[in-house]
Structure formats: C-alpha cells, structure tokens
Amino acid sequence: MFKKILIANRGEIALRILRACRELNIKTVTIHSEADESAMHVKMADESICVGPPPAQSSYLNIPAIITTATLTNVDAIHPGYGFLSENQRFAEIIEEHQIKFIGPQSQHIKMMGNKIEAKKIMSENNIPTVPGLNDLSDKNKIDSFIEKVGLPLIVKAASGGGGKGMRVISEKKEIIKSIESAKIESKKSFNDDTVYLEKYLINPKHIEIQILADSYKNVISLGERDCSIQRKHQKLIEESPSTILLEKNRNAISNLCTNAVRSIGYEGVGTLEFLFQDNKFYFMEMNTRLQVEHPVTEMVTDIDLVKQQILSASGEKLTIKQEDVKIKGHAIECRINAEDPISFIPSPGKITQYHQPGGLGVRVDSAVYQGYIVPSHYDSMIGKLITYADTRTECLAKMRRALEEYVIMGINTNLQLHQKILKSDEFIEGKYDINYMTKFD
C-alpha cells in the first residue's frame, strides 16, 4: 500500500481524495496556487505546497512544479482527480519515468482513448455499437457519399478533447465546409490538434454512461449506468442512477460488452464509457479514463467507494469485488452547484458571506467551500455537488427538492434556483428528458 499520495487537484475532488487516503491510513500532500492558500484541501492535508500564481496554466497545470513537489515530498503516487491533468498522456508518462505511480490508467491507454477516432475503432472491434461516422474529411466526394448514406443533420467533432469544444451541428449541406474549418480552428486552439471527424447527429438521445472498475490483473467489473442527459452546452448539470428508461437486460448487455472491451486492452483503474441512447439502441461516443465528477451517484446505489478502489487497484491489489457482488439498490441524484448566474450562466466569483449546507438521512454534500471562503475567478465555476439517495426515485426527488430549499449560499450567485425549477418540471419528474432539455433555458 502507498505511504504518501500527492493530490494534483483542488476543490471538492481534492478533499474527496484526501478523505479516502485518510481512511486508508495514507499521508497526503496537496498542491495549491496562490489563490487557494486558504482552501479547505490545503488546511486538511498533511503537507501542502504552493506551485504557482492563480492562473491554472501556471499552477495546477504546471507539470515541472508538480513533479518537483512530488520528488521533494517523497510521495509514492499521484492522484490527478478529474479535469486539469487527469487525462494528460504526457503527465502520466513523466510520472511513470520518475518511478512514481500514476493513480489511473497507463499512459498508453490515456493516449488510446484520448483520440475519439481510435477509441471508436477499438470499441467497434469489440462489438460495441458506435455512431456512424466519417474520419477522412479530405475528400469532398467521401463527405457527399456519407451524407447520402446517413442523411442530415451531422455533427463535426474534435478527435481530441471534449467539453463541447470543436463541435458543430450541421443542418444544411452548404454549411459543411465552413463548419469543418471552424471546428478545426477551435480544436487546434483548445487541444493543439485540429483533427476532426463527422458523425450522424442523433436528434433526441439520452446520454448514458457505464462505470467500470479494473485492476492490473484483467479483472473488470461494471457498476451500472448513470443518466447524464441534463446538460447545457455539453456541460452536465444533473446526473442520476439508475436510468429511468433502461431495462435490466439492456444494462446487462451493454455492461458485458464494456467490461470485455476494457479487459481486451488491459485497462486499469476507473473508467467511464459514454453512450448516446436512442430508439432503444446504444451508440458509443468516448471513454473517460479518469474519475468522473458524477461518481457519487454510483457510489450511493452500489455502496462501493470508487476512490478507495481506485487507490487499491493502483497499489497493485486485486479486485475483491466480483460482478455478481454488484447490486444496484435504490436511486441517487446529483445536482452540480455552480457559482454562476442562474439565468445568464455568467460565473459569479466572490466571498461567501453566509453558508449552510443541507443534511439528514440520504443527503450528501461534496464541497470544499465554507462561510467566508472567497471563490476564485480563475477556475471552473462548480463549487459543490449535492447528492441524495433513497429507496425509490420518487423519494429521492423529494429529498433533493427539500435539500435544495435548505441549501443557503449568500454573497455570490448560484444555480440552486435553476435546479429547483428543473426538478419540478414534468419532463424530469417523468424521466422523459433528453440531452436537448436545457435548450429551453438558453
């Protein structure tokens, strides 16, 4: 087992990892920028080192400073959390070169799944259905043939990255060349890679993802699905597990395909395979080779600590949980709490003057903010996650509505009221929403 882990992240996820380490009797080192000197993850760690000024590029993305910190503090492993460097192939390679364990997949698997074209190819070879697509966009005749075959609308996607960058929906044939060029420019700027490809655009799909857990001995299990269809501009807002529309036979079939595919490449750690689900069919989109923001809903319905399992697998331990041990019980919902205007969605950094978080049976808050805390303007606007759990979805919704009413965050704008509005809508109550739900708020 590791003796000391460096947590290369901030905010609620740094705190989440820190707590798992403490329960496993592992010492922690956190990093922070000058803007985060008073952050909770700094206060609670055994050691904390400042790695640079407020901008992420100079601190949380500063690989030399992080590696220097890891060396100076003599850590055994580095946990990247999510975002920042969690899916950076070169970061994982450098850690490996320094004989420090990267708590995540091997760098080759980050590279493999980081390219969506390559990921789709691997999944297709493992009998996982994918969205019909075209990778070679250099020949206009091939593009025309593809349109003739699948029809409009289409979507241009960046081969690297995510978060909606380098994506364009094409409704008319005349828009294709302009949209491809525009997506290439944005992709180059965002990911330093202008490779883009075309896919058939599904009109009203659900966004369903499958959580997997693997050790280094090719033992792989699936921990069910999450419905992540409530999202704005490809950024998720609400997630729930299990999905309201998946039958058990659908879940078992896609889970078996996912575990077989992950096993075939020798993947290790946690990972999430993301799908569009329409007309009772799955279409693979991409694989995230890290811990997801929404991992708590899976933890609640399986009673499995994903962060601890991730650390144990990285330390070389075999999975002690077998597929037959995994039981999906009850229902969980997560609302992402963002420091932003609920109407304009403009970020709202500043000082939290009053803070009271909800509690009670089945209510979980993953957050690192507190009364008097100053939300910096340099990072993502998410300041916490509110998760509720109950035996049924109806009870879970009731708990979430009550918890949202009880949550007090003053001094900054938040999206608490937006969540209340969504949870009272007929589409959400009936579970009939799809990925286009949030367009009504734009």
C-alpha positions in Angstrom: 0.0 0.0 0.0 1.1 3.6 -0.7 2.5 5.6 2.2 2.1 9.0 0.8 0.0 10.4 -2.1 0.2 13.7 -3.8 -3.2 15.1 -4.9 -2.8 17.1 -8.1 -6.1 19.0 -7.9 -8.2 21.4 -5.9 -11.6 22.0 -4.5 -14.1 19.3 -3.7 -12.4 16.5 -5.5 -9.1 17.1 -3.7 -11.0 16.9 -0.5 -12.8 13.7 -1.6 -9.4 12.0 -2.4 -7.9 13.3 0.8 -10.6 11.7 2.9 -10.2 8.4 1.2 -6.5 8.5 1.8 -7.0 9.2 5.5 -9.4 6.2 5.9 -6.7 4.1 4.2 -4.1 5.5 6.6 -2.1 7.2 3.7 -0.4 10.5 4.2 -1.4 13.3 1.8 0.4 16.1 0.0 -1.8 18.7 -1.7 -0.7 21.4 -4.2 -2.2 24.9 -4.4 -2.0 28.1 -6.3 -1.5 31.5 -4.6 -5.3 32.0 -4.9 -6.0 28.8 -3.0 -3.9 29.4 0.1 -7.0 29.4 2.4 -8.7 26.4 0.6 -10.0 23.5 2.6 -7.8 20.9 0.8 -4.8 23.0 1.9 -5.9 23.1 5.5 -6.7 19.4 5.8 -3.7 17.9 4.1 -0.6 16.6 6.0 1.5 18.8 3.7 0.7 21.4 1.1 3.0 23.2 -1.4 2.3 26.3 -3.5 3.1 25.5 -7.1 2.5 28.9 -8.7 0.3 32.0 -9.2 -3.5 31.9 -9.6 -3.8 31.0 -13.4 -4.2 27.2 -13.8 -1.6 27.2 -16.5 1.0 28.5 -14.0 -0.1 26.2 -11.1 -2.4 23.2 -11.4 -1.2 22.6 -15.0 2.4 23.3 -14.2 3.9 19.8 -14.6 7.5 20.7 -13.7 6.4 22.3 -10.4 4.1 19.3 -9.6 6.8 16.8 -10.3 9.3 18.8 -8.2 6.8 18.8 -5.3 6.3 15.1 -5.6 10.1 14.5 -5.5 10.7 16.8 -2.6 7.9 15.3 -0.5 8.9 11.8 -1.4 5.4 10.5 -2.4 4.7 7.0 -3.8 1.9 8.1 -6.1 0.0 11.0 -7.6 -3.8 11.2 -7.9 -4.9 13.6 -10.6 -8.6 13.8 -9.7 -10.7 15.0 -12.7 -10.0 17.9 -15.1 -6.6 19.6 -15.2 -4.0 16.9 -15.9 -6.2 13.8 -15.2 -6.2 12.8 -18.9 -2.9 14.2 -19.9 -0.9 11.4 -21.5 2.5 13.3 -21.1 1.9 14.0 -17.4 1.2 10.2 -16.8 4.4 9.4 -18.8 6.6 11.8 -16.8 5.2 10.4 -13.5 6.0 6.8 -14.8 9.5 8.0 -15.8 10.1 9.2 -12.2 9.1 5.8 -10.8 6.0 7.4 -9.1 2.7 5.6 -9.6 0.0 7.5 -11.5 -3.4 6.6 -9.9 -5.1 6.0 -13.2 -4.6 4.0 -16.4 -1.3 3.6 -18.1 -0.2 6.5 -20.3 -0.7 4.3 -23.4 -4.4 3.8 -22.5 -4.9 7.6 -21.9 -3.5 8.1 -25.4 -5.6 5.3 -26.9 -8.9 6.6 -25.5 -7.9 10.3 -25.8 -8.3 10.1 -29.5 -12.0 9.6 -30.2 -11.4 8.1 -33.6 -9.1 5.5 -32.3 -11.4 4.8 -29.3 -14.4 4.2 -31.6 -12.3 1.8 -33.7 -11.3 -0.2 -30.6 -14.9 -0.3 -29.4 -16.2 -1.3 -32.8 -13.7 -4.2 -32.9 -15.2 -5.3 -29.5 -18.7 -5.4 -30.9 -19.8 -2.1 -29.2 -22.1 -0.2 -31.4 -20.9 3.3 -32.5 -22.4 6.3 -34.1 -22.0 6.1 -37.9 -19.1 8.4 -38.8 -16.5 9.6 -41.4 -12.9 10.1 -40.4 -11.4 11.2 -43.7 -12.6 14.7 -44.4 -10.0 15.5 -47.1 -12.2 14.2 -50.0 -15.4 16.1 -50.7 -16.8 13.1 -52.6 -16.5 10.9 -49.5 -18.3 13.6 -47.5 -21.1 13.7 -50.1 -21.4 9.9 -50.1 -21.6 9.9 -46.3 -24.4 12.4 -46.3 -26.2 10.3 -48.9 -25.9 7.3 -46.7 -26.8 8.7 -43.3 -28.6 11.9 -44.1 -28.7 15.2 -42.2 -28.2 16.6 -39.6 -24.5 15.8 -39.0 -22.1 16.8 -36.2 -18.4 17.7 -36.6 -16.3 16.6 -33.5 -12.7 17.2 -32.4 -10.8 13.9 -32.2 -9.1 15.2 -29.0 -10.6 16.8 -26.0 -14.2 17.4 -25.1 -16.5 19.8 -23.2 -18.2 20.8 -26.5 -15.0 22.4 -28.0 -14.5 21.8 -31.7 -18.1 20.7 -32.2 -20.6 22.0 -34.8 -24.1 20.7 -35.7 -24.7 20.8 -39.5 -28.3 21.0 -40.6 -27.7 22.0 -44.3 -25.3 20.7 -46.8 -24.0 24.2 -47.7 -22.8 24.6 -44.1 -20.4 21.6 -44.1 -17.1 23.1 -45.3 -17.4 26.2 -43.2 -18.4 24.1 -40.1 -15.4 21.8 -40.6 -12.9 24.6 -40.9 -14.4 26.4 -37.9 -14.2 23.2 -35.8 -10.6 22.6 -36.9 -9.6 26.1 -35.8 -11.3 25.8 -32.3 -9.9 22.3 -31.9 -6.3 23.4 -32.6 -6.7 26.3 -30.2 -8.2 24.1 -27.4 -6.3 20.9 -27.8 -3.3 21.7 -30.1 -4.8 19.1 -32.5 -7.0 20.1 -35.5 -8.2 16.6 -36.3 -11.9 16.5 -36.6 -14.4 13.9 -37.9 -18.1 13.7 -38.9 -20.9 11.7 -37.2 -24.6 11.2 -37.8 -26.3 13.6 -35.4 -28.9 11.9 -33.2 -31.9 14.2 -32.6 -33.3 13.3 -29.2 -31.0 10.8 -27.4 -30.3 10.2 -23.8 -26.7 10.5 -22.5 -26.0 7.2 -20.7 -22.6 6.3 -19.3 -21.3 3.0 -17.9 -18.9 3.0 -14.9 -16.2 0.3 -14.9 -13.6 -0.6 -12.4 -10.5 -2.7 -13.3 -7.3 -3.9 -11.6 -3.9 -4.7 -13.2 -4.8 -8.5 -13.4 -7.5 -8.0 -16.0 -10.3 -8.3 -13.5 -13.0 -5.9 -14.7 -16.5 -5.1 -13.3 -19.3 -2.8 -14.3 -21.0 -0.7 -11.7 -24.1 0.1 -13.7 -25.1 3.3 -15.5 -25.7 7.0 -15.0 -28.1 9.2 -16.9 -26.3 12.5 -17.6 -28.8 14.0 -20.1 -29.4 17.2 -18.2 -26.6 19.3 -19.6 -26.1 22.8 -21.0 -23.7 23.2 -23.9 -22.3 19.7 -23.3 -21.6 20.6 -19.6 -23.5 18.2 -17.3 -25.8 19.7 -14.6 -27.7 16.8 -13.1 -26.9 13.0 -13.1 -28.9 10.1 -11.7 -28.6 6.4 -11.3 -30.1 4.1 -12.4 -31.6 5.4 -15.6 -35.4 5.7 -15.7 -35.6 4.0 -19.2 -33.1 1.2 -19.2 -34.4 -2.4 -18.7 -32.2 -4.8 -16.8 -31.5 -6.8 -20.0 -30.2 -3.5 -21.7 -28.0 -2.8 -18.7 -26.5 -6.3 -18.5 -25.9 -6.5 -22.3 -24.1 -3.1 -22.6 -22.2 -3.7 -19.3 -20.9 -7.1 -20.6 -19.7 -5.5 -23.8 -18.0 -2.7 -21.9 -16.2 -5.0 -19.5 -15.0 -7.2 -22.3 -13.7 -4.2 -24.3 -11.8 -2.8 -21.3 -10.4 -6.2 -20.5 -9.2 -6.6 -24.1 -6.8 -3.6 -23.9 -5.6 -4.4 -20.4 -7.0 -1.2 -18.9 -6.5 -0.5 -15.2 -8.4 1.8 -12.7 -11.7 3.5 -13.1 -13.2 4.5 -16.4 -16.4 5.6 -18.0 -17.8 4.6 -21.4 -20.2 7.3 -22.7 -23.1 6.5 -25.0 -26.0 8.1 -26.7 -29.1 6.0 -26.3 -32.0 6.5 -28.8 -34.7 4.2 -30.1 -33.6 1.5 -27.6 -30.1 1.4 -29.1 -26.7 2.4 -27.7 -24.1 4.4 -29.6 -20.6 4.7 -28.2 -19.2 8.2 -28.1 -16.0 8.2 -26.0 -14.3 6.8 -22.9 -13.2 9.0 -20.0 -10.0 7.5 -18.5 -10.5 9.1 -15.0 -12.8 9.5 -12.1 -16.0 11.3 -13.1 -17.5 14.4 -11.4 -20.7 12.4 -11.0 -19.1 9.3 -9.4 -21.0 9.8 -6.1 -24.4 8.6 -7.6 -22.7 5.3 -8.5 -21.2 5.0 -5.0 -24.7 5.6 -3.4 -26.5 2.9 -5.4 -23.7 0.3 -5.2 -22.3 1.1 -1.8 -18.8 0.9 -3.3 -16.2 3.6 -2.6 -14.8 4.3 -6.1 -11.9 6.4 -4.9 -10.7 3.8 -2.4 -11.0 1.1 -5.0 -9.1 3.3 -7.5 -6.2 3.7 -5.0 -6.2 0.0 -4.0 -6.1 -1.1 -7.7 -3.2 1.3 -8.4 -1.3 -0.1 -5.4 -1.3 -3.5 -7.1 -4.1 -5.1 -5.1 -6.6 -7.5 -6.9 -10.2 -6.6 -7.0 -12.1 -8.4 -4.2 -15.5 -7.4 -5.7 -16.9 -9.8 -8.3 -19.6 -8.8 -10.8 -22.2 -10.9 -9.0 -21.5 -8.9 -5.9 -22.5 -5.6 -7.5 -26.2 -4.8 -6.7 -27.9 -1.7 -7.9 -30.1 -0.7 -5.0 -32.3 2.4 -4.6 -31.9 5.6 -6.5 -29.4 8.6 -6.4 -29.4 12.0 -8.0 -26.6 14.6 -8.1 -27.0 18.3 -8.7 -23.9 20.3 -9.6 -23.8 23.5 -7.6 -22.1 26.3 -9.7 -21.1 29.8 -8.7 -22.9 31.4 -11.6 -26.0 33.5 -12.5 -28.9 31.1 -12.9 -30.3 32.9 -16.0 -27.2 34.3 -17.8 -24.9 31.5 -16.6 -22.1 34.1 -16.1 -19.6 32.9 -13.4 -20.0 34.6 -10.1 -16.8 34.6 -8.1 -16.6 36.4 -4.7 -16.9 36.0 -1.0 -19.5 33.6 0.5 -21.0 35.7 3.3 -23.4 33.0 4.6 -23.3 29.3 4.2 -25.5 26.4 5.4 -25.5 23.1 3.7 -28.4 20.6 4.0 -28.3 17.3 5.9 -30.4 14.4 7.0 -30.6 10.8 6.0 -29.7 10.2 2.4 -28.2 13.7 1.8 -24.6 14.1 0.8 -22.7 17.3 0.1 -19.3 17.1 -1.7 -17.9 20.6 -1.4 -14.8 22.4 -0.2 -16.4 25.9 0.4 -17.3 27.5 3.7 -18.6 30.8 5.2 -16.0 33.4 4.5 -14.4 31.5 1.6 -13.6 33.5 -1.5 -14.5 31.7 -4.7 -11.6 32.5 -7.2 -12.3 33.6 -10.7 -9.5 31.5 -12.2 -11.2 28.1 -12.2 -14.3 26.1 -13.1 -17.4 27.6 -11.5 -18.5 24.3 -9.8 -18.3 24.8 -6.0 -20.0 21.6 -4.9 -22.2 18.6 -5.5 -25.5 17.8 -3.8 -26.4 14.2 -3.8 -29.5 12.5 -2.5 -30.3 8.8 -2.1 -33.5 6.9 -1.3 -35.1 3.5 -1.9 -37.2 4.9 -4.9 -36.7 7.7 -7.4 -39.9 9.5 -6.1 -38.4 9.6 -2.5 -35.0 10.6 -3.9 -36.6 13.5 -5.8 -38.4 14.6 -2.6 -35.2 14.6 -0.7 -33.4 16.6 -3.4 -36.2 19.2 -3.5 -36.0 19.6 0.3 -32.2 19.7 0.3 -32.1 22.4 -2.4 -34.6 24.5 -0.3 -32.3 24.1 2.8 -29.1 25.0 1.0 -28.0 28.5 1.7 -25.2 30.2 -0.2 -25.1 34.0 0.1 -22.7 36.6 -1.3 -22.4 35.1 -4.7 -24.9 33.9 -7.4 -25.5 30.2 -7.7 -27.7 27.9 -9.8 -29.7 26.5 -6.8 -32.9 28.0 -8.1 -32.3 26.6 -11.6 -32.0 23.1 -10.1 -35.3 23.6 -8.2 -37.0 24.6 -11.5 -35.7 21.6 -13.3 -36.7 19.1 -10.6 -40.3 20.5 -10.6 -40.7 20.1 -14.4 -42.9 17.3 -15.8 -40.1 16.1 -18.1 -37.8 15.5 -15.2 -40.4 14.0 -12.8 -41.4 11.5 -15.5 -37.8 10.8 -16.5 -38.6 11.6 -20.1 -36.0 14.3 -20.7 -33.2 14.0 -23.3 -30.0 16.0 -24.0 -31.9 18.8 -25.5 -33.8 19.6 -22.3 -31.8 22.6 -21.3 -32.2 24.5 -24.7 -35.4 25.9 -23.3 -33.3 27.9 -20.8 -31.0 29.4 -23.4 
